[in-house]
Amino acid sequence: MEKDPNKNKTDLIAQEAIEKLQDLVDHESICMFCTVLQNQPVKTRPMGTQLVDDEGNLWFMSSLKSHKNAEIAINNTVQLFYSNPGSAEFLSVFGTATISTDRHKIEELWTPIAKAWFTDGKDDQDISLIKVTPLTAYYWDTKSSKMVSLIKMVASMFTGSAPDDGVEGTLKV
């Protein structure tokens, strides 16, 4: 762990980075999943994260026929944005996506709520998995509750000093 005392910046590597990634996604599993095709606007849609595995990969379920799967087949770089404003935690992940139809992994990641999208259950032949391998990730996290953070911000207006309430850094998985 590297700490920059002037900026409340803490970069995490290896296992610490994976654990932070798992913790942040555990608090808010819905992300804005972004794909990019040349000369087109960024395509963004909400996606629920099924798992952040022990290697730091993020897993999602998707229809084989979805636009995002077709877009990943053309350009596999993706960006994920997680936001948990209630706890003032934020995460941006840039990585590469791969599509899998591994039936064992689908069964492992299956949850009853997935039946809303895949009506034939975990044996639905339209299910695919998207695995996002992070290339870089950046997080913002407060040390205090929203109320304490607000009080510190107001106090800093009167004292002229910046509130020491948050930490941010790069995650190197």
LINTA-V389438 format. One record per residue. N is the residue number from 1. RES is the residue in one letter. NEAR is the number of other ideal C-beta (glycine too) atoms within 10 Angstrom. Layout:
# LINTA-V389438
n=N res=RES near=NEAR
n=N res=RES near=NEAR
This chain:
# LINTA-V389438
n=1 res=M near=9
n=2 res=E near=10
n=3 res=K near=12
n=4 res=D near=11
n=5 res=P near=6
n=6 res=N near=6
n=7 res=K near=12
n=8 res=N near=19
n=9 res=K near=14
n=10 res=T near=17
n=11 res=D near=17
n=12 res=L near=20
n=13 res=I near=13
n=14 res=A near=11
n=15 res=Q near=11
n=16 res=E near=14
n=17 res=A near=21
n=18 res=I near=21
n=19 res=E near=15
n=20 res=K near=20
n=21 res=L near=23
n=22 res=Q near=16
n=23 res=D near=14
n=24 res=L near=23
n=25 res=V near=21
n=26 res=D near=11
n=27 res=H near=14
n=28 res=E near=17
n=29 res=S near=16
n=30 res=I near=13
n=31 res=C near=24
n=32 res=M near=15
n=33 res=F near=25
n=34 res=C near=18
n=35 res=T near=22
n=36 res=V near=15
n=37 res=L near=12
n=38 res=Q near=6
n=39 res=N near=4
n=40 res=Q near=9
n=41 res=P near=7
n=42 res=V near=10
n=43 res=K near=14
n=44 res=T near=15
n=45 res=R near=13
n=46 res=P near=8
n=47 res=M near=21
n=48 res=G near=14
n=49 res=T near=19
n=50 res=Q near=20
n=51 res=L near=17
n=52 res=V near=23
n=53 res=D near=14
n=54 res=D near=10
n=55 res=E near=10
n=56 res=G near=23
n=57 res=N near=17
n=58 res=L near=28
n=59 res=W near=17
n=60 res=F near=21
n=61 res=M near=22
n=62 res=S near=22
n=63 res=S near=14
n=64 res=L near=13
n=65 res=K near=9
n=66 res=S near=16
n=67 res=H near=12
n=68 res=K near=22
n=69 res=N near=16
n=70 res=A near=13
n=71 res=E near=18
n=72 res=I near=22
n=73 res=A near=10
n=74 res=I near=10
n=75 res=N near=13
n=76 res=N near=16
n=77 res=T near=14
n=78 res=V near=25
n=79 res=Q near=17
n=80 res=L near=22
n=81 res=F near=13
n=82 res=Y near=22
n=83 res=S near=15
n=84 res=N near=17
n=85 res=P near=9
n=86 res=G near=10
n=87 res=S near=13
n=88 res=A near=17
n=89 res=E near=19
n=90 res=F near=19
n=91 res=L near=23
n=92 res=S near=17
n=93 res=V near=27
n=94 res=F near=15
n=95 res=G near=20
n=96 res=T near=14
n=97 res=A near=23
n=98 res=T near=12
n=99 res=I near=17
n=100 res=S near=12
n=101 res=T near=12
n=102 res=D near=12
n=103 res=R near=12
n=104 res=H near=7
n=105 res=K near=16
n=106 res=I near=20
n=107 res=E near=11
n=108 res=E near=13
n=109 res=L near=18
n=110 res=W near=18
n=111 res=T near=10
n=112 res=P near=8
n=113 res=I near=9
n=114 res=A near=17
n=115 res=K near=13
n=116 res=A near=7
n=117 res=W near=14
n=118 res=F near=18
n=119 res=T near=8
n=120 res=D near=10
n=121 res=G near=11
n=122 res=K near=17
n=123 res=D near=11
n=124 res=D near=17
n=125 res=Q near=10
n=126 res=D near=14
n=127 res=I near=22
n=128 res=S near=20
n=129 res=L near=19
n=130 res=I near=22
n=131 res=K near=19
n=132 res=V near=27
n=133 res=T near=16
n=134 res=P near=21
n=135 res=L near=13
n=136 res=T near=12
n=137 res=A near=24
n=138 res=Y near=14
n=139 res=Y near=23
n=140 res=W near=16
n=141 res=D near=20
n=142 res=T near=19
n=143 res=K near=13
n=144 res=S near=15
n=145 res=S near=12
n=146 res=K near=12
n=147 res=M near=8
n=148 res=V near=13
n=149 res=S near=16
n=150 res=L near=13
n=151 res=I near=14
n=152 res=K near=18
n=153 res=M near=12
n=154 res=V near=10
n=155 res=A near=11
n=156 res=S near=14
n=157 res=M near=9
n=158 res=F near=7
n=159 res=T near=9
n=160 res=G near=6
n=161 res=S near=9
n=162 res=A near=11
n=163 res=P near=19
n=164 res=D near=11
n=165 res=D near=17
n=166 res=G near=18
n=167 res=V near=15
n=168 res=E near=16
n=169 res=G near=22
n=170 res=T near=15
n=171 res=L near=24
n=172 res=K near=16
n=173 res=V near=21
